[in-house]
Structure formats: C-alpha cells, structure tokens
Amino acid sequence: MASKGEAKPPPEPVVRPRKGGSRRVGATLPAELYVRFKAYVARRGGTGEQAIADAIEQMVTSGE
C-alpha cells in the first residue's frame, strides 16, 4: 500500500467483450478480407476453425 505522497501504479485495465457483439468471423476483419474469406470457404465447401486457418495460410503464402 502506498503511503501519503507516494504514487501508486494505475490498476490494470480490464478488457471485456462487448455485450451483444457479433460472433461472425468478419466482425473483426476488414470488409474486403471478409468477402474474400467467405468466397474461399464457399469454394472449399466447409466452415470452422480449419477453414479459417487454411484461408489465412493461403493468403499469407500468396503474398496478399
């Protein structure tokens, strides 16, 4: 505990998710990237974490 006259460090900020926030993948992605991701998933015929990982991997390796 800090005594009188001593500065104490500010408390750590608490990061909480927004209430009612969208849970879709594109909620945190730029619109263009989201559209490209959805097109990629549609071509692959699948969804889920593996599709997300594959799409990101493909975009990174293709230099985009």
PQR file with spaces between the fields and no chain letter, atoms N, CA, C, O and H, PARSE charges and radii, in Angstrom:
ATOM       1  N    MET     1       0.836   -1.178    0.000 -0.4000 1.5000
ATOM       2  CA   MET     1       0.000    0.000    0.000 -0.0000 2.0000
ATOM       3  C    MET     1       0.879    1.239    0.000  0.5500 1.7000
ATOM       4  O    MET     1       1.846    1.318    0.757 -0.5500 1.4000
ATOM       5  N    ALA     2       0.550    2.196   -0.838 -0.4000 1.5000
ATOM       6  CA   ALA     2       1.334    3.414   -0.938 -0.0000 2.0000
ATOM       7  C    ALA     2       0.990    4.351    0.213  0.5500 1.7000
ATOM       8  O    ALA     2      -0.178    4.553    0.547 -0.5500 1.4000
ATOM       9  H    ALA     2      -0.236    2.132   -1.452  0.4000 1.0000
ATOM      10  N    SER     3       2.041    4.921    0.812 -0.4000 1.5000
ATOM      11  CA   SER     3       1.781    5.878    1.879 -0.0000 2.0000
ATOM      12  C    SER     3       1.517    7.249    1.266  0.5500 1.7000
ATOM      13  O    SER     3       1.669    7.438    0.059 -0.5500 1.4000
ATOM      14  H    SER     3       2.989    4.756    0.541  0.4000 1.0000
ATOM      15  N    LYS     4       1.129    8.183    2.090 -0.4000 1.5000
ATOM      16  CA   LYS     4       0.758    9.513    1.599 -0.0000 2.0000
ATOM      17  C    LYS     4       1.940   10.139    0.855  0.5500 1.7000
ATOM      18  O    LYS     4       3.069   10.128    1.347 -0.5500 1.4000
ATOM      19  H    LYS     4       1.006    8.029    3.071  0.4000 1.0000
ATOM      20  N    GLY     5       1.673   10.677   -0.321 -0.4000 1.5000
ATOM      21  CA   GLY     5       2.723   11.324   -1.099 -0.0000 2.0000
ATOM      22  C    GLY     5       3.377   10.411   -2.121  0.5500 1.7000
ATOM      23  O    GLY     5       4.068   10.892   -3.018 -0.5500 1.4000
ATOM      24  H    GLY     5       0.756   10.686   -0.720  0.4000 1.0000
ATOM      25  N    GLU     6       3.176    9.112   -2.005 -0.4000 1.5000
ATOM      26  CA   GLU     6       3.757    8.177   -2.975 -0.0000 2.0000
ATOM      27  C    GLU     6       2.742    7.853   -4.060  0.5500 1.7000
ATOM      28  O    GLU     6       1.551    7.681   -3.802 -0.5500 1.4000
ATOM      29  H    GLU     6       2.614    8.721   -1.276  0.4000 1.0000
ATOM      30  N    ALA     7       3.251    7.777   -5.272 -0.4000 1.5000
ATOM      31  CA   ALA     7       2.368    7.418   -6.389 -0.0000 2.0000
ATOM      32  C    ALA     7       2.261    5.907   -6.468  0.5500 1.7000
ATOM      33  O    ALA     7       3.252    5.193   -6.320 -0.5500 1.4000
ATOM      34  H    ALA     7       4.219    7.916   -5.482  0.4000 1.0000
ATOM      35  N    LYS     8       1.077    5.441   -6.697 -0.4000 1.5000
ATOM      36  CA   LYS     8       0.916    4.006   -6.894 -0.0000 2.0000
ATOM      37  C    LYS     8       0.563    3.765   -8.360  0.5500 1.7000
ATOM      38  O    LYS     8      -0.085    4.604   -8.985 -0.5500 1.4000
ATOM      39  H    LYS     8       0.271    6.021   -6.817  0.4000 1.0000
ATOM      40  N    PRO     9       0.976    2.642   -8.906 -0.5600 1.5000
ATOM      41  CA   PRO     9       0.701    2.380  -10.323  0.2800 2.0000
ATOM      42  C    PRO     9      -0.799    2.251  -10.569  0.5500 1.7000
ATOM      43  O    PRO     9      -1.540    1.782   -9.705 -0.5500 1.4000
ATOM      44  N    PRO    10      -1.238    2.670  -11.753 -0.5600 1.5000
ATOM      45  CA   PRO    10      -2.669    2.538  -12.055  0.2800 2.0000
ATOM      46  C    PRO    10      -3.059    1.070  -12.156  0.5500 1.7000
ATOM      47  O    PRO    10      -2.224    0.227  -12.482 -0.5500 1.4000
ATOM      48  N    PRO    11      -4.311    0.762  -11.880 -0.5600 1.5000
ATOM      49  CA   PRO    11      -4.741   -0.643  -11.987  0.2800 2.0000
ATOM      50  C    PRO    11      -4.706   -1.112  -13.438  0.5500 1.7000
ATOM      51  O    PRO    11      -4.839   -0.315  -14.367 -0.5500 1.4000
ATOM      52  N    GLU    12      -4.525   -2.402  -13.613 -0.4000 1.5000
ATOM      53  CA   GLU    12      -4.528   -2.981  -14.964 -0.0000 2.0000
ATOM      54  C    GLU    12      -5.906   -2.796  -15.586  0.5500 1.7000
ATOM      55  O    GLU    12      -6.920   -3.013  -14.922 -0.5500 1.4000
ATOM      56  H    GLU    12      -4.417   -3.050  -12.859  0.4000 1.0000
ATOM      57  N    PRO    13      -5.951   -2.397  -16.852 -0.5600 1.5000
ATOM      58  CA   PRO    13      -7.265   -2.256  -17.492  0.2800 2.0000
ATOM      59  C    PRO    13      -7.933   -3.617  -17.672  0.5500 1.7000
ATOM      60  O    PRO    13      -7.273   -4.610  -17.977 -0.5500 1.4000
ATOM      61  N    VAL    14      -9.226   -3.646  -17.484 -0.4000 1.5000
ATOM      62  CA   VAL    14      -9.984   -4.880  -17.642 -0.0000 2.0000
ATOM      63  C    VAL    14     -10.615   -4.862  -19.023  0.5500 1.7000
ATOM      64  O    VAL    14     -11.388   -3.961  -19.349 -0.5500 1.4000
ATOM      65  H    VAL    14      -9.762   -2.839  -17.237  0.4000 1.0000
ATOM      66  N    VAL    15     -10.286   -5.856  -19.831 -0.4000 1.5000
ATOM      67  CA   VAL    15     -10.828   -5.933  -21.179 -0.0000 2.0000
ATOM      68  C    VAL    15     -12.005   -6.892  -21.162  0.5500 1.7000
ATOM      69  O    VAL    15     -11.857   -8.074  -20.850 -0.5500 1.4000
ATOM      70  H    VAL    15      -9.658   -6.588  -19.566  0.4000 1.0000
ATOM      71  N    ARG    16     -13.167   -6.372  -21.499 -0.4000 1.5000
ATOM      72  CA   ARG    16     -14.377   -7.201  -21.524 -0.0000 2.0000
ATOM      73  C    ARG    16     -14.949   -7.197  -22.928  0.5500 1.7000
ATOM      74  O    ARG    16     -14.919   -6.168  -23.603 -0.5500 1.4000
ATOM      75  H    ARG    16     -13.287   -5.412  -21.753  0.4000 1.0000
ATOM      76  N    PRO    17     -15.464   -8.320  -23.376 -0.5600 1.5000
ATOM      77  CA   PRO    17     -16.112   -8.331  -24.699  0.2800 2.0000
ATOM      78  C    PRO    17     -17.380   -7.483  -24.673  0.5500 1.7000
ATOM      79  O    PRO    17     -18.050   -7.366  -23.648 -0.5500 1.4000
ATOM      80  N    ARG    18     -17.689   -6.899  -25.822 -0.4000 1.5000
ATOM      81  CA   ARG    18     -18.907   -6.100  -25.918 -0.0000 2.0000
ATOM      82  C    ARG    18     -20.128   -6.997  -25.756  0.5500 1.7000
ATOM      83  O    ARG    18     -20.154   -8.126  -26.246 -0.5500 1.4000
ATOM      84  H    ARG    18     -17.144   -6.994  -26.656  0.4000 1.0000
ATOM      85  N    LYS    19     -21.116   -6.490  -25.078 -0.4000 1.5000
ATOM      86  CA   LYS    19     -22.357   -7.250  -24.924 -0.0000 2.0000
ATOM      87  C    LYS    19     -23.117   -7.216  -26.238  0.5500 1.7000
ATOM      88  O    LYS    19     -23.259   -6.164  -26.862 -0.5500 1.4000
ATOM      89  H    LYS    19     -21.095   -5.573  -24.680  0.4000 1.0000
ATOM      90  N    GLY    20     -23.600   -8.373  -26.648 -0.4000 1.5000
ATOM      91  CA   GLY    20     -24.373   -8.438  -27.879 -0.0000 2.0000
ATOM      92  C    GLY    20     -23.534   -8.281  -29.126  0.5500 1.7000
ATOM      93  O    GLY    20     -24.072   -8.046  -30.208 -0.5500 1.4000
ATOM      94  H    GLY    20     -23.484   -9.228  -26.142  0.4000 1.0000
ATOM      95  N    GLY    21     -22.226   -8.406  -28.995 -0.4000 1.5000
ATOM      96  CA   GLY    21     -21.355   -8.260  -30.152 -0.0000 2.0000
ATOM      97  C    GLY    21     -21.552   -9.393  -31.135  0.5500 1.7000
ATOM      98  O    GLY    21     -21.944  -10.499  -30.763 -0.5500 1.4000
ATOM      99  H    GLY    21     -21.789   -8.597  -28.116  0.4000 1.0000
ATOM     100  N    SER    22     -21.279   -9.107  -32.375 -0.4000 1.5000
ATOM     101  CA   SER    22     -21.438  -10.115  -33.416 -0.0000 2.0000
ATOM     102  C    SER    22     -20.389  -11.203  -33.243  0.5500 1.7000
ATOM     103  O    SER    22     -19.239  -10.923  -32.904 -0.5500 1.4000
ATOM     104  H    SER    22     -20.961   -8.209  -32.677  0.4000 1.0000
ATOM     105  N    ARG    23     -20.794  -12.440  -33.477 -0.4000 1.5000
ATOM     106  CA   ARG    23     -19.861  -13.550  -33.341 -0.0000 2.0000
ATOM     107  C    ARG    23     -19.393  -14.073  -34.684  0.5500 1.7000
ATOM     108  O    ARG    23     -18.655  -15.057  -34.739 -0.5500 1.4000
ATOM     109  H    ARG    23     -21.728  -12.667  -33.752  0.4000 1.0000
ATOM     110  N    ARG    24     -19.809  -13.431  -35.774 -0.4000 1.5000
ATOM     111  CA   ARG    24     -19.375  -13.912  -37.081 -0.0000 2.0000
ATOM     112  C    ARG    24     -17.902  -13.596  -37.283  0.5500 1.7000
ATOM     113  O    ARG    24     -17.355  -12.692  -36.651 -0.5500 1.4000
ATOM     114  H    ARG    24     -20.408  -12.631  -35.730  0.4000 1.0000
ATOM     115  N    VAL    25     -17.274  -14.344  -38.164 -0.4000 1.5000
ATOM     116  CA   VAL    25     -15.838  -14.206  -38.383 -0.0000 2.0000
ATOM     117  C    VAL    25     -15.490  -12.795  -38.821  0.5500 1.7000
ATOM     118  O    VAL    25     -14.480  -12.246  -38.380 -0.5500 1.4000
ATOM     119  H    VAL    25     -17.718  -15.079  -38.678  0.4000 1.0000
ATOM     120  N    GLY    26     -16.298  -12.203  -39.674 -0.4000 1.5000
ATOM     121  CA   GLY    26     -15.996  -10.894  -40.226 -0.0000 2.0000
ATOM     122  C    GLY    26     -16.119   -9.746  -39.247  0.5500 1.7000
ATOM     123  O    GLY    26     -15.827   -8.605  -39.605 -0.5500 1.4000
ATOM     124  H    GLY    26     -17.118  -12.649  -40.032  0.4000 1.0000
ATOM     125  N    ALA    27     -16.540  -10.010  -38.029 -0.4000 1.5000
ATOM     126  CA   ALA    27     -16.739   -8.931  -37.071 -0.0000 2.0000
ATOM     127  C    ALA    27     -15.442   -8.192  -36.777  0.5500 1.7000
ATOM     128  O    ALA    27     -15.472   -7.002  -36.463 -0.5500 1.4000
ATOM     129  H    ALA    27     -16.778  -10.937  -37.738  0.4000 1.0000
ATOM     130  N    THR    28     -14.311   -8.868  -36.871 -0.4000 1.5000
ATOM     131  CA   THR    28     -13.039   -8.224  -36.570 -0.0000 2.0000
ATOM     132  C    THR    28     -12.136   -8.137  -37.788  0.5500 1.7000
ATOM     133  O    THR    28     -10.967   -7.776  -37.660 -0.5500 1.4000
ATOM     134  H    THR    28     -14.286   -9.835  -37.126  0.4000 1.0000
ATOM     135  N    LEU    29     -12.651   -8.460  -38.963 -0.4000 1.5000
ATOM     136  CA   LEU    29     -11.846   -8.417  -40.179 -0.0000 2.0000
ATOM     137  C    LEU    29     -12.287   -7.265  -41.068  0.5500 1.7000
ATOM     138  O    LEU    29     -13.459   -6.890  -41.060 -0.5500 1.4000
ATOM     139  H    LEU    29     -13.601   -8.754  -39.067  0.4000 1.0000
ATOM     140  N    PRO    30     -11.356   -6.698  -41.839 -0.5600 1.5000
ATOM     141  CA   PRO    30     -11.755   -5.692  -42.822  0.2800 2.0000
ATOM     142  C    PRO    30     -12.740   -6.298  -43.821  0.5500 1.7000
ATOM     143  O    PRO    30     -12.689   -7.496  -44.099 -0.5500 1.4000
ATOM     144  N    ALA    31     -13.630   -5.475  -44.355 -0.4000 1.5000
ATOM     145  CA   ALA    31     -14.692   -5.965  -45.237 -0.0000 2.0000
ATOM     146  C    ALA    31     -14.139   -6.737  -46.428  0.5500 1.7000
ATOM     147  O    ALA    31     -14.659   -7.800  -46.767 -0.5500 1.4000
ATOM     148  H    ALA    31     -13.671   -4.502  -44.129  0.4000 1.0000
ATOM     149  N    GLU    32     -13.098   -6.221  -47.066 -0.4000 1.5000
ATOM     150  CA   GLU    32     -12.552   -6.891  -48.252 -0.0000 2.0000
ATOM     151  C    GLU    32     -12.027   -8.282  -47.906  0.5500 1.7000
ATOM     152  O    GLU    32     -12.274   -9.246  -48.631 -0.5500 1.4000
ATOM     153  H    GLU    32     -12.676   -5.358  -46.791  0.4000 1.0000
ATOM     154  N    LEU    33     -11.307   -8.377  -46.800 -0.4000 1.5000
ATOM     155  CA   LEU    33     -10.753   -9.664  -46.391 -0.0000 2.0000
ATOM     156  C    LEU    33     -11.872  -10.637  -46.040  0.5500 1.7000
ATOM     157  O    LEU    33     -11.784  -11.828  -46.339 -0.5500 1.4000
ATOM     158  H    LEU    33     -11.107   -7.594  -46.211  0.4000 1.0000
ATOM     159  N    TYR    34     -12.926  -10.126  -45.404 -0.4000 1.5000
ATOM     160  CA   TYR    34     -14.048  -10.989  -45.040 -0.0000 2.0000
ATOM     161  C    TYR    34     -14.738  -11.537  -46.282  0.5500 1.7000
ATOM     162  O    TYR    34     -15.070  -12.721  -46.338 -0.5500 1.4000
ATOM     163  H    TYR    34     -12.998   -9.159  -45.160  0.4000 1.0000
ATOM     164  N    VAL    35     -14.953  -10.679  -47.280 -0.4000 1.5000
ATOM     165  CA   VAL    35     -15.599  -11.124  -48.518 -0.0000 2.0000
ATOM     166  C    VAL    35     -14.747  -12.189  -49.196  0.5500 1.7000
ATOM     167  O    VAL    35     -15.271  -13.192  -49.679 -0.5500 1.4000
ATOM     168  H    VAL    35     -14.683   -9.718  -47.235  0.4000 1.0000
ATOM     169  N    ARG    36     -13.441  -11.975  -49.232 -0.4000 1.5000
ATOM     170  CA   ARG    36     -12.542  -12.957  -49.857 -0.0000 2.0000
ATOM     171  C    ARG    36     -12.539  -14.264  -49.073  0.5500 1.7000
ATOM     172  O    ARG    36     -12.503  -15.347  -49.657 -0.5500 1.4000
ATOM     173  H    ARG    36     -13.015  -11.160  -48.840  0.4000 1.0000
ATOM     174  N    PHE    37     -12.578  -14.157  -47.744 -0.4000 1.5000
ATOM     175  CA   PHE    37     -12.617  -15.354  -46.911 -0.0000 2.0000
ATOM     176  C    PHE    37     -13.897  -16.150  -47.163  0.5500 1.7000
ATOM     177  O    PHE    37     -13.858  -17.373  -47.300 -0.5500 1.4000
ATOM     178  H    PHE    37     -12.608  -13.277  -47.269  0.4000 1.0000
ATOM     179  N    LYS    38     -15.033  -15.447  -47.222 -0.4000 1.5000
ATOM     180  CA   LYS    38     -16.302  -16.139  -47.459 -0.0000 2.0000
ATOM     181  C    LYS    38     -16.299  -16.826  -48.824  0.5500 1.7000
ATOM     182  O    LYS    38     -16.818  -17.934  -48.962 -0.5500 1.4000
ATOM     183  H    LYS    38     -15.064  -14.453  -47.111  0.4000 1.0000
ATOM     184  N    ALA    39     -15.722  -16.179  -49.824 -0.4000 1.5000
ATOM     185  CA   ALA    39     -15.634  -16.790  -51.153 -0.0000 2.0000
ATOM     186  C    ALA    39     -14.752  -18.035  -51.097  0.5500 1.7000
ATOM     187  O    ALA    39     -15.065  -19.049  -51.721 -0.5500 1.4000
ATOM     188  H    ALA    39     -15.300  -15.279  -49.712  0.4000 1.0000
ATOM     189  N    TYR    40     -13.663  -17.960  -50.358 -0.4000 1.5000
ATOM     190  CA   TYR    40     -12.758  -19.103  -50.224 -0.0000 2.0000
ATOM     191  C    TYR    40     -13.472  -20.272  -49.545  0.5500 1.7000
ATOM     192  O    TYR    40     -13.370  -21.414  -49.993 -0.5500 1.4000
ATOM     193  H    TYR    40     -13.408  -17.137  -49.851  0.4000 1.0000
ATOM     194  N    VAL    41     -14.194  -19.981  -48.465 -0.4000 1.5000
ATOM     195  CA   VAL    41     -14.913  -21.031  -47.743 -0.0000 2.0000
ATOM     196  C    VAL    41     -15.986  -21.646  -48.639  0.5500 1.7000
ATOM     197  O    VAL    41     -16.188  -22.860  -48.625 -0.5500 1.4000
ATOM     198  H    VAL    41     -14.278  -19.053  -48.101  0.4000 1.0000
ATOM     199  N    ALA    42     -16.673  -20.810  -49.419 -0.4000 1.5000
ATOM     200  CA   ALA    42     -17.707  -21.314  -50.326 -0.0000 2.0000
ATOM     201  C    ALA    42     -17.097  -22.252  -51.373  0.5500 1.7000
ATOM     202  O    ALA    42     -17.688  -23.276  -51.715 -0.5500 1.4000
ATOM     203  H    ALA    42     -16.509  -19.823  -49.431  0.4000 1.0000
ATOM     204  N    ARG    43     -15.922  -21.899  -51.875 -0.4000 1.5000
ATOM     205  CA   ARG    43     -15.252  -22.766  -52.859 -0.0000 2.0000
ATOM     206  C    ARG    43     -14.833  -24.088  -52.226  0.5500 1.7000
ATOM     207  O    ARG    43     -14.933  -25.143  -52.852 -0.5500 1.4000
ATOM     208  H    ARG    43     -15.441  -21.068  -51.597  0.4000 1.0000
ATOM     209  N    ARG    44     -14.365  -24.024  -50.985 -0.4000 1.5000
ATOM     210  CA   ARG    44     -13.914  -25.235  -50.289 -0.0000 2.0000
ATOM     211  C    ARG    44     -15.079  -26.112  -49.861  0.5500 1.7000
ATOM     212  O    ARG    44     -14.942  -27.332  -49.767 -0.5500 1.4000
ATOM     213  H    ARG    44     -14.285  -23.166  -50.477  0.4000 1.0000
ATOM     214  N    GLY    45     -16.207  -25.503  -49.605 -0.4000 1.5000
ATOM     215  CA   GLY    45     -17.374  -26.257  -49.162 -0.0000 2.0000
ATOM     216  C    GLY    45     -17.330  -26.617  -47.697  0.5500 1.7000
ATOM     217  O    GLY    45     -17.887  -27.641  -47.301 -0.5500 1.4000
ATOM     218  H    GLY    45     -16.318  -24.512  -49.681  0.4000 1.0000
ATOM     219  N    GLY    46     -16.689  -25.813  -46.888 -0.4000 1.5000
ATOM     220  CA   GLY    46     -16.619  -26.113  -45.461 -0.0000 2.0000
ATOM     221  C    GLY    46     -16.607  -24.847  -44.635  0.5500 1.7000
ATOM     222  O    GLY    46     -16.551  -23.740  -45.172 -0.5500 1.4000
ATOM     223  H    GLY    46     -16.236  -24.981  -47.209  0.4000 1.0000
ATOM     224  N    THR    47     -16.660  -25.018  -43.316 -0.4000 1.5000
ATOM     225  CA   THR    47     -16.587  -23.880  -42.402 -0.0000 2.0000
ATOM     226  C    THR    47     -15.783  -24.312  -41.192  0.5500 1.7000
ATOM     227  O    THR    47     -15.321  -25.451  -41.121 -0.5500 1.4000
ATOM     228  H    THR    47     -16.705  -25.917  -42.880  0.4000 1.0000
ATOM     229  N    GLY    48     -15.616  -23.416  -40.252 -0.4000 1.5000
ATOM     230  CA   GLY    48     -14.970  -23.762  -38.999 -0.0000 2.0000
ATOM     231  C    GLY    48     -13.544  -23.274  -38.899  0.5500 1.7000
ATOM     232  O    GLY    48     -13.035  -22.582  -39.781 -0.5500 1.4000
ATOM     233  H    GLY    48     -15.991  -22.491  -40.310  0.4000 1.0000
ATOM     234  N    GLU    49     -12.907  -23.655  -37.794 -0.4000 1.5000
ATOM     235  CA   GLU    49     -11.566  -23.166  -37.495 -0.0000 2.0000
ATOM     236  C    GLU    49     -10.544  -23.581  -38.541  0.5500 1.7000
ATOM     237  O    GLU    49      -9.667  -22.795  -38.898 -0.5500 1.4000
ATOM     238  H    GLU    49     -13.321  -24.217  -37.078  0.4000 1.0000
ATOM     239  N    GLN    50     -10.647  -24.800  -39.030 -0.4000 1.5000
ATOM     240  CA   GLN    50      -9.672  -25.259  -40.019 -0.0000 2.0000
ATOM     241  C    GLN    50      -9.782  -24.442  -41.299  0.5500 1.7000
ATOM     242  O    GLN    50      -8.765  -24.116  -41.911 -0.5500 1.4000
ATOM     243  H    GLN    50     -11.359  -25.439  -38.739  0.4000 1.0000
ATOM     244  N    ALA    51     -10.992  -24.110  -41.708 -0.4000 1.5000
ATOM     245  CA   ALA    51     -11.188  -23.291  -42.909 -0.0000 2.0000
ATOM     246  C    ALA    51     -10.586  -21.906  -42.714  0.5500 1.7000
ATOM     247  O    ALA    51      -9.989  -21.351  -43.637 -0.5500 1.4000
ATOM     248  H    ALA    51     -11.818  -24.375  -41.211  0.4000 1.0000
ATOM     249  N    ILE    52     -10.740  -21.348  -41.520 -0.4000 1.5000
ATOM     250  CA   ILE    52     -10.158  -20.039  -41.224 -0.0000 2.0000
ATOM     251  C    ILE    52      -8.640  -20.120  -41.320  0.5500 1.7000
ATOM     252  O    ILE    52      -8.002  -19.279  -41.954 -0.5500 1.4000
ATOM     253  H    ILE    52     -11.225  -21.798  -40.770  0.4000 1.0000
ATOM     254  N    ALA    53      -8.070  -21.139  -40.685 -0.4000 1.5000
ATOM     255  CA   ALA    53      -6.621  -21.312  -40.715 -0.0000 2.0000
ATOM     256  C    ALA    53      -6.122  -21.519  -42.137  0.5500 1.7000
ATOM     257  O    ALA    53      -5.104  -20.945  -42.524 -0.5500 1.4000
ATOM     258  H    ALA    53      -8.589  -21.822  -40.170  0.4000 1.0000
ATOM     259  N    ASP    54      -6.820  -22.326  -42.914 -0.4000 1.5000
ATOM     260  CA   ASP    54      -6.422  -22.575  -44.303 -0.0000 2.0000
ATOM     261  C    ASP    54      -6.495  -21.305  -45.140  0.5500 1.7000
ATOM     262  O    ASP    54      -5.606  -21.040  -45.950 -0.5500 1.4000
ATOM     263  H    ASP    54      -7.646  -22.792  -42.600  0.4000 1.0000
ATOM     264  N    ALA    55      -7.553  -20.518  -44.948 -0.4000 1.5000
ATOM     265  CA   ALA    55      -7.723  -19.288  -45.721 -0.0000 2.0000
ATOM     266  C    ALA    55      -6.616  -18.293  -45.405  0.5500 1.7000
ATOM     267  O    ALA    55      -6.056  -17.674  -46.310 -0.5500 1.4000
ATOM     268  H    ALA    55      -8.276  -20.733  -44.290  0.4000 1.0000
ATOM     269  N    ILE    56      -6.303  -18.139  -44.137 -0.4000 1.5000
ATOM     270  CA   ILE    56      -5.238  -17.216  -43.742 -0.0000 2.0000
ATOM     271  C    ILE    56      -3.902  -17.702  -44.276  0.5500 1.7000
ATOM     272  O    ILE    56      -3.111  -16.912  -44.792 -0.5500 1.4000
ATOM     273  H    ILE    56      -6.757  -18.642  -43.402  0.4000 1.0000
ATOM     274  N    GLU    57      -3.648  -18.991  -44.155 -0.4000 1.5000
ATOM     275  CA   GLU    57      -2.405  -19.569  -44.661 -0.0000 2.0000
ATOM     276  C    GLU    57      -2.266  -19.324  -46.161  0.5500 1.7000
ATOM     277  O    GLU    57      -1.190  -18.952  -46.630 -0.5500 1.4000
ATOM     278  H    GLU    57      -4.290  -19.633  -43.736  0.4000 1.0000
ATOM     279  N    GLN    58      -3.341  -19.528  -46.912 -0.4000 1.5000
ATOM     280  CA   GLN    58      -3.289  -19.326  -48.358 -0.0000 2.0000
ATOM     281  C    GLN    58      -3.015  -17.863  -48.691  0.5500 1.7000
ATOM     282  O    GLN    58      -2.220  -17.569  -49.584 -0.5500 1.4000
ATOM     283  H    GLN    58      -4.215  -19.830  -46.531  0.4000 1.0000
ATOM     284  N    MET    59      -3.666  -16.945  -47.981 -0.4000 1.5000
ATOM     285  CA   MET    59      -3.460  -15.521  -48.245 -0.0000 2.0000
ATOM     286  C    MET    59      -2.037  -15.093  -47.908  0.5500 1.7000
ATOM     287  O    MET    59      -1.449  -14.273  -48.613 -0.5500 1.4000
ATOM     288  H    MET    59      -4.311  -17.183  -47.256  0.4000 1.0000
ATOM     289  N    VAL    60      -1.485  -15.646  -46.831 -0.4000 1.5000
ATOM     290  CA   VAL    60      -0.124  -15.296  -46.436 -0.0000 2.0000
ATOM     291  C    VAL    60       0.879  -15.833  -47.448  0.5500 1.7000
ATOM     292  O    VAL    60       1.800  -15.122  -47.849 -0.5500 1.4000
ATOM     293  H    VAL    60      -1.963  -16.312  -46.259  0.4000 1.0000
ATOM     294  N    THR    61       0.705  -17.077  -47.858 -0.4000 1.5000
ATOM     295  CA   THR    61       1.669  -17.674  -48.785 -0.0000 2.0000
ATOM     296  C    THR    61       1.555  -17.106  -50.186  0.5500 1.7000
ATOM     297  O    THR    61       2.523  -17.149  -50.946 -0.5500 1.4000
ATOM     298  H    THR    61      -0.043  -17.655  -47.532  0.4000 1.0000
ATOM     299  N    SER    62       0.381  -16.569  -50.551 -0.4000 1.5000
ATOM     300  CA   SER    62       0.237  -15.994  -51.888 -0.0000 2.0000
ATOM     301  C    SER    62       0.709  -14.543  -51.918  0.5500 1.7000
ATOM     302  O    SER    62       0.702  -13.916  -52.977 -0.5500 1.4000
ATOM     303  H    SER    62      -0.405  -16.534  -49.934  0.4000 1.0000
ATOM     304  N    GLY    63       1.117  -14.004  -50.777 -0.4000 1.5000
ATOM     305  CA   GLY    63       1.668  -12.658  -50.722 -0.0000 2.0000
ATOM     306  C    GLY    63       0.635  -11.557  -50.696  0.5500 1.7000
ATOM     307  O    GLY    63       0.961  -10.411  -51.006 -0.5500 1.4000
ATOM     308  H    GLY    63       1.123  -14.514  -49.916  0.4000 1.0000
ATOM     309  N    GLU    64      -0.581  -11.855  -50.344 -0.4000 1.5000
ATOM     310  CA   GLU    64      -1.635  -10.825  -50.326 -0.0000 2.0000
ATOM     311  C    GLU    64      -1.743  -10.208  -48.960  0.5500 1.7000
ATOM     312  O    GLU    64      -2.571   -9.323  -48.746 -0.5500 1.4000
ATOM     313  H    GLU    64      -0.846  -12.786  -50.093  0.4000 1.0000
